[in-house]
Amino acid sequence: MSVESKNNDTVKKPNLFLTILSVLCILGAVITLIPCSNIEDACMLGYKAICAFTPVSTIILIVAGVILWILRKKF
């Protein structure tokens, strides 16, 4: 076995499951910001959004997505 093939075998590929979860978290964060006229109460930012806890839920989902993105390289 050559040196190049040994180096290629030791390189870890990112975990697909964690990558998908990370992307879903970021998409969820974006979805929480979408305005919706059918909602009765305004969100914390003052407009009618899909999620009533828009700034908090958006930040939580972005942080979770970033953490999963970083962890995917380790596992």
Order of alpha helices (4+ residues) and beta strands (2+ residues): alpha-alpha-alpha
